[in-house]
């Protein structure tokens, strides 16, 4: 085990307060939030079980780990929620001036589509 890895190895949590492992050194049964999401899971209110520390840009970086056996399945959006999201995204693409639904989001700084905005406002 190299000195860098040994500096971040604290499986009983005596030095860092929670069990700590080096990059790619966590035992099976732990996962980060991204890994849980990829597996269709969420932490489900459980506390942080461990952490991974490594040297990175700007100093020591960390990633928190959760127990996979305590994770809950991800919740899915209801049809009403999906309709509301779709309507909100369509409203962001609809020009207030001409009423045309554009293939891009209307810039909030202009408040109108690029065709309705004068060339002087777009350049500014």
C-alpha positions in Angstrom: 0.0 0.0 0.0 1.5 3.3 -1.0 1.9 6.2 1.4 -0.9 8.2 -0.3 -3.4 5.3 0.0 -2.3 4.7 3.6 -3.0 8.3 4.4 -6.7 7.9 3.5 -7.2 4.4 4.9 -9.3 4.6 8.1 -11.8 1.7 8.1 -12.8 2.2 11.7 -13.3 6.0 11.5 -10.8 6.9 14.2 -9.1 9.6 12.3 -11.9 11.1 10.1 -15.0 10.3 12.1 -16.5 7.9 9.6 -14.9 4.9 7.8 -12.6 6.3 5.1 -11.1 4.5 2.1 -8.8 5.5 -0.8 -9.9 5.9 -4.4 -11.4 2.7 -5.7 -10.6 1.1 -2.3 -14.1 0.9 -0.7 -15.3 -2.6 0.1 -18.4 -4.1 -1.7 -21.8 -3.0 -0.4 -21.1 0.7 -0.6 -22.0 3.1 -3.5 -21.9 6.8 -4.2 -25.0 8.7 -5.1 -24.3 8.4 -8.8 -23.8 4.7 -8.6 -27.1 4.3 -6.7 -28.9 6.4 -9.3 -27.4 4.2 -12.1 -28.7 1.2 -10.3 -32.2 2.7 -9.9 -31.8 3.3 -6.2 -31.7 6.3 -3.8 -30.3 6.6 -0.3 -33.7 6.6 1.3 -32.9 8.7 4.3 -30.0 6.7 5.5 -26.9 8.6 6.9 -23.6 8.7 5.2 -22.0 5.3 5.9 -18.4 6.0 4.7 -16.3 8.2 2.5 -13.6 8.0 -0.2 -10.8 10.5 -0.1 -8.2 11.2 -2.8 -5.8 13.9 -3.9 -7.3 16.1 -6.6 -7.2 19.5 -8.1 -7.3 22.1 -5.3 -6.5 19.6 -2.5 -8.2 16.6 -1.0 -11.4 15.5 -2.7 -14.1 13.4 -1.1 -17.1 11.3 -2.2 -19.7 10.0 0.3 -20.7 6.4 0.3 -24.1 4.8 1.2 -25.0 1.2 2.0 -26.6 -0.5 -0.9 -28.6 -2.9 1.2 -30.4 0.0 2.9 -31.1 1.9 -0.3 -34.6 2.3 -1.5 -35.9 2.2 -5.1 -36.1 5.5 -7.0 -39.5 7.2 -7.1 -41.0 7.7 -10.5 -42.9 10.8 -11.6 -46.6 10.6 -11.9 -48.3 11.3 -15.2 -49.5 14.7 -13.8 -46.0 15.7 -12.8 -44.7 14.7 -16.3 -47.4 16.8 -17.9 -46.5 19.8 -15.7 -42.8 19.5 -16.6 -43.6 19.2 -20.3 -45.9 22.3 -20.1 -43.2 24.3 -18.3 -40.5 23.5 -20.8 -42.8 24.3 -23.7 -43.6 27.7 -22.1 -39.8 28.4 -21.9 -39.7 27.9 -25.7 -42.8 30.0 -26.6 -42.2 33.6 -27.6 -44.4 36.1 -25.8 -44.5 38.4 -28.9 -45.2 36.2 -31.8 -46.4 33.1 -29.9 -44.3 30.7 -31.9 -42.8 27.6 -30.2 -39.1 27.8 -31.0 -36.6 24.8 -31.0 -34.5 26.6 -28.4 -35.2 28.2 -25.0 -36.1 31.9 -25.2 -33.3 34.0 -23.6 -34.6 35.5 -20.3 -32.4 38.6 -20.9 -34.5 39.3 -24.1 -37.9 38.0 -23.1 -38.6 37.2 -26.8 -37.3 35.0 -29.5 -34.3 36.0 -31.6 -36.4 36.7 -34.6 -38.6 39.2 -32.7 -35.7 40.9 -30.9 -34.1 43.7 -32.9 -30.5 43.1 -34.1 -29.3 45.8 -31.7 -30.7 44.0 -28.7 -29.2 40.7 -29.7 -25.7 42.2 -30.2 -25.8 43.9 -26.8 
